[in-house]
Amino acid sequence: MAEPELPAVSMWTDGACKGNPGVGGWGAWMRFGEHERELFGGEELTTNNRMELTAVIEGLRALNQPCEVTLHVDSSYVMNGMKTWLAGWKRNGWRTADKKPVKNVELWKSLDEQVARHTVHWVWVKGHSGDPGNERADELANRGVDAVRTAAG
């Protein structure tokens, strides 16, 4: 018996930080057929890398069933982590090749859990180069920054 086809979702994620560390935001934009969804949020004191990771985590977490996700990111940090570093970190007890603790380990673990729920196809896009999905995710990440600034008064 054939496996049922998973819903196909296209997703773009991005993080933003005003100062590094500083006020940060994350955004995720996804499409499923004719449906679209926008997500964003932020933190008062964070880093760009943390916001890039959070964008992917929150985007994947928002999918309430296993999906086939084409995930577009402009973060070399996220892409290298998922494609190159993650297996070794897990094998080494979440330590780097030079035996140091992995930075942002709680986010990497959370991302690993979310990725395991889905079939993810990773696509790297150059940031700020006209990719419409990336531009939309960037706008959402900046909305996350603005929301934190507004809440802080």
C-alpha positions, 0 to 999 in steps of 0.5 A: 500500500502506498504512503499517503501524500503529505501536504506540500508547503512552501515556507520562507523564514528570516530573522532580524536584529537591531544591534547584535545582540539587540532587539530582534524579530523573526518571520515566517511566510508559508503557502499551501495551495491557495492558502497563506499564513504569516507569523512573526515575533521577537525578543528584547535582547537576542542575536541574529542567529537566534532569530534565524533559528526561531523563525524556522522553529516557529514556522515548522511548529505552526504546521499541525500535521506532518508536511512536505516542506520546501524551506527557504532560508537566507541564513548560512548558519541555519543551513550549515547547521542542518546540513553539515554540523548537526549530526556531529553535534548530536554524536558528540553530545552537543559539543563542537568538533573542538569539544566546546558546547554548541551555541544556542543548543536549546534552539538547535534541539528544538529545530531538530525535533520540528524537522523530524516531524516533517519532510524538509527540503532545504533551499538557500536563498541570497538575502535582500536579492529580490526573492519575493518569499524572502522579502516577505519573510524579512518584512515579517521579521522586522514587524517582529522587531517593531512589535517588541519595540512597541510593547517596550514602550 
